[in-house]
Amino acid sequence: MTEVLQHRAAATAAAVLLSFIATGGFLILPLLVGAAATDFQLTEAQVGILATAVMGGAALSSAAALLWIRRVDWRRAVAASMLLILLAHFGCLYATGAEALALLLLLTGLGGGAAYSVALTVLADQAHAARYFGLSVAAQVTFQIVGMLLLPPFIADYGLVAVLALLLALNVAGLCLAWWLPAGGLVTPHLEGGRLLPGVPALLALLGCFLFFFNVGVVWAYIERMASAAGLSPEFIGLGLAIGVSFGIPGALMASWCGDRYGQVPPLVIGGVVMLASVALLAFALSGPGYIVALALYNFSWNFCLAFQYAAVNRVDDNGRSVAVAPAFHGFGAAVGPVVAAIFVTRESYLSVHLLAFAGIVGSVLLFALSVRTGVPHSAAAVQEAA
């Protein structure tokens, strides 16, 4: 029994670490594309293409995981994914143009999405999965903050090579961690030979993920522009963003501490209310202090809610695959939000940003509540805890 528990702990730790290693390029995306823009003298349109390559590749790969996540050896899948990322990042060192760089970054996104899907599914198969989802989110935010703080001086001296060196080191670590994972997940009667597509409750939860990140995409796309229009200085805006992102760590750790104590819907409602308060501050009190408080509340609630979203999907997941595709719904929501907002927003008024964010938050919470109310708890984690 002790050996089993030790193996499970090692697999959980590996999955938490892989959750930021696999998504490393996305987590420090502004630094990655910024360094590439300087080294390759890219236009704004080309910078956008690079960002889309990373995010789009990850979203597509996560969506495709629905087809294979319960059918393959997870160790080999993660090892192959990390090797693909490693080779693509190595190729970036020798890329000579924006087109080649975009193709290589697309490959890193494809590999990262696949590895992240496996990591989430490993965590979903553990008892008290919400606790580990919270640790996973905290690890991602911590890496993001450390990268944002420490990398810029090295980028100033070495350019894109500095970013790629860090990512390559992470890729090697990810290859090693792959063998700490289980070869496969917990197989239960309702998973083995079950339906491929999610049931209605799981689909409602996934749509809740989509709407939540629809709101995130809207706000995050215009958060700097709103502050600039309010007359805040670029230096203050940068400081506010750094402080705001740092509040994601206590948000994720709070979610990990809560775990399954309060279910999924009550924490999501509380997080949604806090997030609505932050949007209200951005709409009605966009002063310097108000901006920092709004960013802190927004990032705290964002990362607090994220763990419970994964837990809610896992709770009503009747095919053992839905958690793996949740990042795809997050990614597509984040991509659609700014496009919709761009139709309505003007330099003089960001009312559409606030209204769309409000709709995304409220709609997301309602969908999760409906999903949990109509779904039957039969996650692999529940079966494992009872065993």
C-alpha positions in Angstrom: 0.0 0.0 0.0 2.8 2.4 0.9 4.5 1.8 -2.5 1.2 2.5 -4.3 0.8 5.8 -2.4 4.4 6.8 -3.2 3.9 6.0 -6.9 0.6 8.0 -6.9 2.3 11.0 -5.2 5.2 10.9 -7.7 2.7 10.8 -10.6 0.7 13.7 -9.2 3.9 15.8 -8.6 5.0 15.0 -12.2 1.6 16.1 -13.6 1.7 19.4 -11.6 5.2 20.1 -12.9 4.2 19.2 -16.5 1.2 21.5 -16.4 3.6 24.5 -16.6 6.4 22.9 -18.4 4.1 21.9 -21.3 2.6 25.3 -21.5 5.8 27.3 -20.8 5.8 29.0 -24.2 2.2 30.2 -23.8 2.8 31.4 -20.2 5.6 33.7 -21.2 4.2 34.4 -24.6 4.6 38.2 -24.5 8.4 37.8 -23.8 8.6 35.1 -26.5 7.0 37.1 -29.3 8.5 40.3 -28.1 12.0 38.9 -28.4 11.2 37.4 -31.8 9.8 40.7 -33.0 13.1 42.5 -32.1 15.4 39.8 -33.5 13.5 39.4 -36.8 12.2 42.9 -37.1 8.6 41.6 -37.3 5.5 43.7 -38.1 2.5 43.8 -35.7 0.7 41.4 -38.0 3.5 38.9 -37.9 3.7 39.1 -34.1 0.0 38.3 -34.1 0.6 35.3 -36.3 3.3 34.0 -34.0 0.9 34.3 -31.0 -1.9 32.6 -32.8 0.4 29.8 -33.8 1.2 28.9 -30.2 -2.3 29.4 -28.8 -4.1 27.9 -31.8 -1.8 24.8 -31.9 -2.4 24.2 -28.2 -6.2 24.6 -28.6 -6.4 22.2 -31.5 -4.2 19.6 -29.9 -6.3 19.7 -26.7 -9.5 19.3 -28.7 -8.0 16.3 -30.5 -7.1 14.7 -27.2 -10.8 13.7 -26.9 -10.0 11.0 -29.5 -7.0 9.4 -27.9 -6.6 10.4 -24.2 -7.9 7.1 -22.8 -6.5 4.9 -25.5 -2.7 5.4 -25.5 0.2 4.9 -23.1 0.4 8.3 -21.3 4.2 8.0 -20.7 4.9 7.5 -24.4 2.4 10.2 -25.4 4.0 12.8 -23.1 7.5 11.8 -24.1 6.6 12.1 -27.8 5.0 15.5 -27.2 7.9 16.9 -25.2 10.3 15.6 -27.8 8.3 17.4 -30.5 8.4 20.6 -28.5 12.2 20.2 -27.8 13.0 19.7 -31.5 10.8 22.6 -32.5 12.3 25.0 -30.0 15.8 23.8 -31.1 14.8 24.5 -34.7 13.7 28.1 -33.7 17.4 28.8 -32.9 18.2 28.4 -36.6 15.0 29.9 -38.1 15.7 32.5 -40.7 12.3 34.0 -41.2 8.9 34.7 -39.7 7.2 31.9 -41.6 9.6 29.2 -40.4 9.4 30.5 -36.9 5.5 30.5 -37.0 5.5 26.9 -38.2 7.9 25.8 -35.5 5.9 27.5 -32.8 2.7 25.9 -34.1 4.5 22.5 -33.5 5.3 23.6 -30.0 1.7 24.4 -29.4 0.5 21.1 -30.7 2.9 19.2 -28.5 2.2 21.4 -25.5 -1.6 21.0 -25.8 -1.3 17.2 -25.9 1.1 17.0 -22.9 -1.1 19.4 -20.9 -4.2 17.3 -21.6 -2.4 14.2 -20.2 -1.3 16.1 -17.1 -4.8 17.3 -16.4 -6.3 13.8 -16.9 -3.7 12.4 -14.5 -4.8 14.9 -11.9 -8.5 14.3 -12.6 -8.0 10.6 -11.8 -6.7 11.4 -8.3 -8.9 11.6 -5.2 -9.6 15.2 -4.2 -8.7 16.3 -7.8 -9.8 20.0 -7.1 -6.9 20.3 -4.7 -4.4 19.2 -7.3 -6.0 21.4 -10.0 -5.4 24.3 -7.6 -1.7 23.4 -7.2 -1.4 23.1 -11.0 -2.7 26.6 -11.6 -0.5 28.0 -8.8 2.6 26.4 -10.4 1.7 27.9 -13.8 1.2 31.4 -12.3 4.4 31.2 -10.3 6.4 30.2 -13.4 4.8 33.1 -15.3 5.7 35.7 -12.7 9.2 34.4 -12.2 9.7 34.4 -16.0 8.3 37.9 -16.4 10.6 39.2 -13.6 13.9 37.5 -14.4 14.0 37.0 -18.2 13.9 40.6 -19.5 17.6 41.5 -18.6 18.7 38.3 -20.4 16.5 39.1 -23.4 18.1 42.5 -23.6 21.5 40.9 -23.8 20.8 37.7 -25.8 17.4 38.2 -27.5 15.2 35.3 -28.4 18.0 32.8 -27.5 17.5 33.6 -23.8 13.8 32.6 -24.0 14.5 29.5 -26.1 17.3 28.4 -23.7 14.9 28.4 -20.8 12.2 26.6 -22.8 14.7 24.0 -24.0 15.7 23.3 -20.4 12.1 22.9 -19.4 11.6 20.5 -22.4 14.4 18.2 -21.2 12.9 18.2 -17.7 9.5 17.3 -19.2 11.0 14.4 -21.1 12.4 13.0 -17.8 9.1 13.6 -15.9 7.1 11.7 -18.5 8.3 8.4 -17.0 7.0 9.3 -13.6 3.5 9.3 -15.0 1.2 6.2 -14.9 1.0 4.4 -18.2 -2.8 4.9 -18.2 -5.6 6.1 -16.0 -8.1 4.5 -13.8 -10.4 2.2 -15.9 -13.9 1.9 -14.6 -17.0 0.2 -16.2 -18.5 3.5 -17.3 -15.2 4.6 -19.0 -14.3 1.4 -20.7 -15.9 1.3 -24.2 -18.1 4.3 -23.3 -19.2 7.1 -25.6 -16.6 9.2 -27.2 -18.4 12.6 -27.0 -19.2 14.2 -23.7 -22.7 13.9 -22.3 -25.0 16.9 -21.9 -23.9 17.8 -18.3 -20.2 17.7 -19.3 -20.9 19.7 -22.5 -22.6 22.3 -20.4 -19.6 22.5 -18.1 -17.3 22.8 -21.1 -19.4 25.6 -22.5 -19.0 27.2 -19.1 -15.3 27.1 -19.6 -15.7 28.7 -23.0 -17.8 31.6 -21.6 -15.5 32.2 -18.7 -12.5 32.6 -21.0 -14.6 34.6 -23.5 -14.7 37.1 -20.6 -11.0 36.7 -19.9 -10.1 37.3 -23.6 -12.2 40.4 -23.7 -10.8 42.0 -20.5 -7.2 40.9 -21.1 -7.2 42.2 -24.6 -8.2 45.7 -23.6 -7.0 46.0 -20.0 -4.0 48.1 -21.0 -5.9 50.2 -23.5 -8.5 51.1 -20.9 -5.9 52.3 -18.5 -4.1 54.2 -21.2 -7.4 55.9 -22.2 -7.9 56.9 -18.5 -4.6 58.7 -18.5 -2.4 56.2 -16.6 1.3 56.2 -17.5 2.8 53.1 -19.2 5.1 52.6 -16.2 2.2 52.5 -13.8 0.2 50.2 -16.1 3.2 47.8 -16.2 3.5 47.9 -12.4 -0.2 47.3 -12.0 -0.2 44.3 -14.4 2.8 42.7 -12.5 1.0 43.2 -9.1 -2.3 42.0 -10.5 -0.8 38.8 -12.0 0.9 38.0 -8.7 -2.5 37.7 -7.0 -3.2 34.7 -9.1 -1.0 32.6 -6.8 -3.0 33.1 -3.6 -6.2 32.6 -5.7 -5.0 29.2 -6.9 -3.6 28.2 -3.5 -6.9 29.2 -1.9 -8.7 26.9 -4.4 -6.3 24.1 -3.5 -6.9 24.6 0.2 -10.7 24.5 -0.4 -10.4 21.3 -2.4 -13.7 19.4 -2.4 -14.9 20.9 1.0 -17.5 23.1 -0.6 -18.3 21.4 -3.9 -17.8 23.3 -7.1 -20.7 25.7 -7.6 -20.5 27.7 -4.4 -16.8 28.6 -4.9 -17.5 29.4 -8.6 -20.4 31.7 -7.5 -18.1 33.5 -5.0 -15.3 33.8 -7.6 -17.8 35.1 -10.1 -19.0 37.8 -7.7 -15.4 38.9 -7.0 -14.7 39.0 -10.7 -17.8 41.1 -11.3 -16.7 43.5 -8.7 -13.3 43.9 -10.4 -15.1 44.6 -13.8 -17.2 47.2 -12.0 -14.1 48.9 -10.7 -12.7 49.0 -14.2 -15.9 50.6 -15.4 -16.6 53.1 -12.7 -13.4 53.8 -10.7 -10.5 53.6 -13.1 -8.0 55.6 -11.1 -4.5 54.5 -10.3 -5.4 52.6 -7.0 -8.7 51.4 -8.5 -6.8 49.9 -11.4 -4.4 47.9 -9.2 -7.2 46.7 -6.9 -9.3 45.7 -10.0 -6.4 43.8 -11.5 -5.6 42.0 -8.1 -9.3 41.0 -7.7 -9.6 39.9 -11.3 -6.5 37.7 -11.3 -7.3 36.3 -7.8 -10.8 35.2 -8.9 -9.6 34.1 -12.4 -7.1 31.5 -10.9 -9.4 30.7 -8.0 -12.2 29.7 -10.4 -10.0 27.8 -12.8 -9.4 24.9 -10.5 -13.1 24.5 -9.7 -13.9 24.6 -13.4 -11.7 21.6 -14.0 -13.2 19.9 -10.9 -16.8 20.6 -12.2 -16.0 19.1 -15.6 -14.4 16.1 -13.9 -17.4 15.7 -11.6 -19.9 15.2 -14.5 -17.5 13.6 -16.9 -19.1 10.3 -18.0 -16.5 9.3 -20.6 -13.2 10.1 -18.8 -12.1 12.4 -21.6 -13.7 15.8 -21.0 -11.1 17.3 -18.7 -8.5 16.7 -21.4 -10.4 19.0 -23.8 -11.3 21.7 -21.3 -8.2 23.7 -22.3 -9.4 23.8 -25.9 -12.7 25.4 -24.8 -10.7 27.9 -22.7 -8.5 28.6 -25.7 -11.3 29.0 -28.2 -13.2 31.3 -25.7 -10.1 33.5 -25.2 -9.7 33.8 -29.0 -13.4 34.6 -29.7 -13.8 37.2 -27.0 -11.5 39.9 -28.4 -12.9 39.4 -31.9 -16.5 40.1 -30.7 -15.4 43.0 -28.5 -13.6 44.6 -31.5 -16.9 45.0 -33.3 -18.2 47.3 -30.6 -15.3 48.9 -28.8 -14.1 52.5 -29.4 -11.3 54.5 -28.0 -13.9 56.8 -26.4 -16.0 54.0 -24.8 -15.1 50.6 -23.4 -18.7 49.9 -22.3 -18.9 46.9 -24.6 -15.9 45.3 -22.9 -17.6 45.6 -19.5 -20.9 44.3 -20.8 -19.4 41.3 -22.6 -17.3 40.5 -19.6 -20.4 40.6 -17.4 -22.3 38.4 -19.7 -19.4 35.9 -19.9 -19.0 35.7 -16.1 -22.7 35.3 -15.3 -23.3 32.9 -18.2 -20.4 30.7 -17.2 -21.5 30.4 -13.6 -25.1 29.6 -14.6 -23.8 26.9 -17.0 -21.7 25.3 -14.3 -24.6 25.3 -11.9 -26.9 23.7 -14.4 -24.2 21.1 -15.3 -23.6 20.0 -11.7 -27.4 20.0 -11.0 -28.2 17.8 -13.9 -25.1 15.6 -13.9 -24.5 12.5 -11.9 -21.2 12.4 -10.1 -19.3 9.5 -11.5 -15.8 10.7 -12.0 -12.8 8.4 -11.9 -11.6 10.2 -8.9 -14.7 9.4 -6.9 -14.4 5.7 -7.8 -10.7 5.8 -6.8 -11.4 7.4 -3.5 -14.0 4.9 -2.6 -11.8 1.9 -3.6 
